[in-house]
Amino acid sequence: MIPGETISRCNNKGGSVPYTKEQLKEISKQFDLNGDNFLSEAEVKKIFEYLKAYFPGFRTWQAMRKADTDGDGQIDQNELKNLIDYLFSLNYKVKA
């Protein structure tokens, strides 16, 4: 769990209100665990685990393929929108 977390979560099969792109962006930023302004593959996987994704390893692989446009193995600030768009497309929901 993220320290100071205020957003409830559940998998994309339950809940009633989809996360907004802004909420997903804030969640993603909180998983930059080393503070380098990049998201590593391991950090992206932690996002999917937090969102209770089915098959977080597969989702991470897909996210890296879609978001990491320069192929350096991490998501930088310019690629973050691609990651957020992918997360949003999966329709994860906030517990109401």
Stockholm file with secondary structure:
# STOCKHOLM 1.0

chainA/1-96         MIPGETISRCNNKGGSVPYTKEQLKEISKQFDLNGDNFLSEAEVKKIFEYLKAYFPGFRTWQAMRKADTDGDGQIDQNELKNLIDYLFSLNYKVKA
#=GR chainA/1-96 SS CCTTCCCCCBCTTSCSEECCHHHHHHHHHHTCTTCSSCEEHHHHHHHHHHTTCSSHHHHHHHHHHHHCTTCSSEECTTTHHHHHHHHHHTTCEECC
#=GC SS_cons        CCTTCCCCCBCTTSCSEECCHHHHHHHHHHTCTTCSSCEEHHHHHHHHHHTTCSSHHHHHHHHHHHHCTTCSSEECTTTHHHHHHHHHHTTCEECC
//
